[in-house]
Amino acid sequence: MKPEDIMRLKELLPTSLGSAEIREQIARDILRRSVFSARMECARHLAAIRDAVTQMLEGKIERGEAERLLLRSLAALGHPTEGESLTDPASERRLKLILDTQCQMAESVARLSQQTEAVVHEFPGWELCRVGERRLPRKDWLARWNLAGRSVGWEGAVDHPIYGDELAYGFLALKSSPIWQALGDGVGGFVDALGNPFPPFCYSSGMAWLDADRETCERFGLDVAAAEPPTGESLSPAEEEIREAALKVGFDL
């Protein structure tokens, strides 16, 4: 499954909730399968976001053109097309954040869909490292890793960085380790977390996955015999887990 296929499968989730309220009140299973934006109640604009991101993933347009498409969508709705605050749907910062986050999430889920037993046998781990430059990169990744690892008893994860410093750490864990969900949940009180067991684990993050082969995993003491393909990341609308998540928050099916 390609990243653009992931985007096409996503449903629209209009909401009047802010970012923190979305995390608290909507099941993460639903969020993973939806296109949403804090305090964006217009399904028409969410559809424009989905279409723009899909075209970016297909290589048909660059991000600049995608931003212009979203500004035209907002203008058609009578919304001002200028803004500075991250809370303003028309601000360049907000548009960039939405487009980049949706692209990164779709790419990660597409990678997860390709993790067969044969692939995981050869590359049983993920290396989490910096792949994108940021003007102000986070300096708390060691704390995030330590708190997430302790919360799951370091199951399938290396309890120290495998290289680097505060701006360029590398971390290692099996692809099936629960540390990835703990990172996405922001264990330790990180309110910028996105709730996903895949990159980006938090907003505007330059950290992403690289495949780690058996030799690397064994060198750092991981039990590669326990490695399994990651599960539960399908975006098929027919998945039973979607029904369970919808019922949990009282959606009318």
VENCORUR-V101510 format. One line per field, one symbol per residue. ss: DSSP state (@ for helix, = for strand, . for the rest). phi: phi as a letter, one per 40 degrees, with the letter a starting at -180 (. if undefined). A space follows every 50 residues. Layout:
BEGIN
ss = ???
phi = ???
END
This chain:
BEGIN
ss = ..@@@@@@@.==......@@@@@@@..@@@@@.==.......@@@@@@@@ @@@@@@@.....@@@@@@@@@@@@@@...............@@@@@@@@@ @@@@@@@@@@@@@...@@@@@@..======..........@@@@@@@@@@ @.....=.....=......=====....@@@@@@........=....... .=....======.@@@@@@....@@@.............@@@@@@@@@.. ...
phi = .cdccdccccccbcacccdcccccbbdcccccbbbaadfbcccccccccd cccdccccgcbccdcccccccccccccgcdbbabccccdccccccccccc ccccccccccccccccdcccccbcbbbcacbbcbcbccbbcccccccccc cbgfcgbccaccahbcbacbbbaccccccccccccgdhgccccbgbcacc cadfcccacbcbccccccccgccccccbccbgbcbcccccccccccccbg ccc
END
